[in-house]
Amino acid sequence: MVNISFLYSIEGINDRAVIVYLYLNDRANKDGICWPGINTIAKDLKRSRSTIKRAIHELRDLDLIQTKQRFRPNGAKSSLEYRLSRPNHY
């Protein structure tokens, strides 16, 4: 888990992005990595899939997370891997 106090100093960050970041932070391992699916995040946070996708896009744009596509053994897409970060400029 990453220390999240820096979130409060980010000018103009949307509340949905903060909520999703907190969710990912809560589920991250000691290396700051987790891989919940969009549907799982949406269900747990009681938000729409599109809201979650917008929040993830915003978090990527702010360099607060990096995402990597994961794949199943048969080559089908799986959930994204999320890596939480704290950029130097915050």
C-alpha positions as CSV (number, residue, x, y, z in Angstrom):
1,M,0.0,0.0,0.0
2,V,1.1,3.5,-0.8
3,N,0.8,6.5,1.6
4,I,-2.1,8.4,0.1
5,S,-1.8,11.8,1.9
6,F,-0.4,13.4,-1.2
7,L,-3.8,12.9,-2.9
8,Y,-5.1,15.9,-0.9
9,S,-2.7,18.2,-2.6
10,I,-3.6,17.4,-6.2
11,E,-5.4,20.3,-7.8
12,G,-8.6,19.4,-9.6
13,I,-8.5,15.7,-9.1
14,N,-12.0,14.3,-9.5
15,D,-13.7,12.5,-6.6
16,R,-14.3,9.4,-8.6
17,A,-10.5,9.1,-9.3
18,V,-9.8,9.5,-5.6
19,I,-12.3,6.8,-4.7
20,V,-10.9,4.4,-7.2
21,Y,-7.3,5.1,-6.1
22,L,-8.3,4.4,-2.5
23,Y,-9.9,1.2,-3.6
24,L,-6.8,0.0,-5.6
25,N,-4.6,1.1,-2.7
26,D,-6.6,-1.0,-0.3
27,R,-6.2,-4.1,-2.5
28,A,-2.6,-3.6,-3.5
29,N,0.1,-6.0,-2.4
30,K,3.3,-4.8,-0.7
31,D,4.7,-3.8,-4.1
32,G,1.7,-1.6,-4.9
33,I,0.2,-4.0,-7.4
34,C,-3.3,-5.4,-7.7
35,W,-5.6,-6.7,-10.5
36,P,-9.3,-6.4,-9.8
37,G,-11.6,-6.4,-12.8
38,I,-13.6,-3.4,-13.9
39,N,-16.8,-5.2,-13.1
40,T,-15.5,-6.0,-9.6
41,I,-14.5,-2.4,-8.9
42,A,-17.8,-1.1,-10.3
43,K,-19.8,-3.5,-8.2
44,D,-17.8,-2.9,-5.0
45,L,-17.9,0.9,-5.3
46,K,-21.5,0.9,-6.6
47,R,-20.6,2.9,-9.7
48,S,-21.0,2.2,-13.4
49,R,-18.3,0.6,-15.5
50,S,-17.9,3.8,-17.5
51,T,-17.4,5.8,-14.3
52,I,-14.6,3.4,-13.3
53,K,-13.0,3.5,-16.7
54,R,-13.0,7.4,-16.7
55,A,-11.4,7.3,-13.2
56,I,-8.7,4.9,-14.3
57,H,-8.0,7.1,-17.3
58,E,-7.7,10.1,-15.1
59,L,-5.4,8.3,-12.7
60,R,-3.1,7.2,-15.6
61,D,-3.1,10.8,-16.9
62,L,-2.0,12.0,-13.5
63,D,0.7,9.3,-13.3
64,L,-0.8,7.9,-10.2
65,I,-1.2,4.4,-11.7
66,Q,0.3,2.4,-14.5
67,T,-1.8,-0.3,-16.1
68,K,-0.7,-3.5,-17.9
69,Q,-3.0,-5.9,-19.8
70,R,-2.9,-9.4,-18.4
71,F,-3.7,-12.5,-20.4
72,R,-5.1,-16.0,-19.6
73,P,-3.2,-19.1,-20.7
74,N,-5.4,-19.4,-23.7
75,G,-4.5,-15.9,-24.9
76,A,-7.8,-14.3,-23.9
77,K,-7.6,-10.9,-22.1
78,S,-7.9,-10.9,-18.3
79,S,-8.1,-8.0,-15.9
80,L,-5.6,-5.2,-16.0
81,E,-2.7,-5.1,-13.6
82,Y,-2.6,-1.8,-11.7
83,R,0.6,-0.5,-10.3
84,L,0.2,2.4,-7.8
85,S,2.7,5.2,-7.8
86,R,3.4,8.5,-6.2
87,P,4.9,10.8,-8.8
88,N,7.8,13.0,-7.7
89,H,5.9,16.2,-8.5
90,Y,3.3,15.6,-5.7
